[in-house]
Amino acid sequence: MLSAQETLDTYYLEARRDLLEIAAFLDRYDRAVERDGAKAGDESKRESLLEAAKLLSQPDHPQANRAEQLLVHFAKIA
């Protein structure tokens, strides 16, 4: 089992990459809205990602079950 520092060192770059990909997706959506002059008819997927980010941003997350909570969250949307 990895220590706290080893966990950060091992997975930080991968997690950072994934967050940057989400940011780029949201930027592409925003540019499409600006270009087309209208939002998507159904923004539930965009809103779902933003809600997921809120779940992740809780510093003292209850029971440290973020992955499970995200799976439940995304199951509601699908």
VENUR-V11229 format. One record per residue. RES is the residue in one small letter. SS is DSSP state (hx for helix, st for strand, lp for the rest). PSI is psi in degrees with one decimal (* if undefined). BURIAL is b if it has 24 or more other ideal C-beta (glycine too) atoms within 12 Angstrom, else e. Layout:
BEGIN
res->RES ss->SS psi->PSI burial->BURIAL
res->RES ss->SS psi->PSI burial->BURIAL
END
This chain:
BEGIN
res->m ss->lp psi->136.8 burial->e
res->l ss->lp psi->147.7 burial->e
res->s ss->lp psi->170.9 burial->e
res->a ss->hx psi->-45.5 burial->e
res->q ss->hx psi->-41.6 burial->e
res->e ss->hx psi->-37.1 burial->e
res->t ss->hx psi->-47.4 burial->e
res->l ss->hx psi->-47.3 burial->e
res->d ss->hx psi->-35.2 burial->e
res->t ss->hx psi->-41.0 burial->e
res->y ss->hx psi->-5.1 burial->e
res->y ss->hx psi->-51.8 burial->e
res->l ss->hx psi->-39.0 burial->e
res->e ss->hx psi->-44.3 burial->e
res->a ss->hx psi->-40.9 burial->e
res->r ss->hx psi->-42.6 burial->e
res->r ss->hx psi->-43.7 burial->e
res->d ss->hx psi->-41.0 burial->e
res->l ss->hx psi->-39.0 burial->e
res->l ss->hx psi->-36.5 burial->e
res->e ss->hx psi->-40.8 burial->e
res->i ss->hx psi->-43.3 burial->e
res->a ss->hx psi->-41.3 burial->e
res->a ss->hx psi->-40.1 burial->e
res->f ss->hx psi->-47.6 burial->e
res->l ss->hx psi->-37.7 burial->e
res->d ss->hx psi->-41.8 burial->e
res->r ss->hx psi->-39.9 burial->e
res->y ss->hx psi->-48.0 burial->e
res->d ss->hx psi->-40.6 burial->e
res->r ss->hx psi->-37.3 burial->e
res->a ss->hx psi->-39.3 burial->e
res->v ss->hx psi->-44.7 burial->e
res->e ss->hx psi->-44.4 burial->e
res->r ss->hx psi->-44.3 burial->e
res->d ss->hx psi->-17.9 burial->e
res->g ss->lp psi->15.3 burial->e
res->a ss->lp psi->146.9 burial->e
res->k ss->lp psi->168.8 burial->e
res->a ss->lp psi->149.1 burial->e
res->g ss->lp psi->-33.2 burial->e
res->d ss->lp psi->104.6 burial->e
res->e ss->lp psi->16.4 burial->e
res->s ss->hx psi->-33.2 burial->e
res->k ss->hx psi->-43.2 burial->e
res->r ss->hx psi->-47.4 burial->b
res->e ss->hx psi->-35.6 burial->e
res->s ss->hx psi->-43.0 burial->e
res->l ss->hx psi->-40.1 burial->b
res->l ss->hx psi->-38.7 burial->e
res->e ss->hx psi->-38.6 burial->e
res->a ss->hx psi->-39.9 burial->b
res->a ss->hx psi->-37.0 burial->e
res->k ss->hx psi->-41.7 burial->e
res->l ss->hx psi->-41.6 burial->e
res->l ss->hx psi->-25.5 burial->e
res->s ss->lp psi->-3.3 burial->e
res->q ss->lp psi->116.1 burial->e
res->p ss->lp psi->-40.4 burial->e
res->d ss->lp psi->73.3 burial->e
res->h ss->lp psi->131.9 burial->e
res->p ss->hx psi->127.0 burial->e
res->q ss->hx psi->9.3 burial->e
res->a ss->hx psi->44.1 burial->e
res->n ss->lp psi->49.0 burial->e
res->r ss->hx psi->-44.0 burial->e
res->a ss->hx psi->-44.4 burial->e
res->e ss->hx psi->-43.7 burial->e
res->q ss->hx psi->-36.9 burial->e
res->l ss->hx psi->-40.3 burial->e
res->l ss->hx psi->-43.0 burial->e
res->v ss->hx psi->-45.2 burial->e
res->h ss->hx psi->-50.1 burial->b
res->f ss->hx psi->-27.7 burial->e
res->a ss->hx psi->-30.1 burial->e
res->k ss->hx psi->-29.8 burial->e
res->i ss->hx psi->-37.1 burial->e
res->a ss->lp psi->* burial->e
END
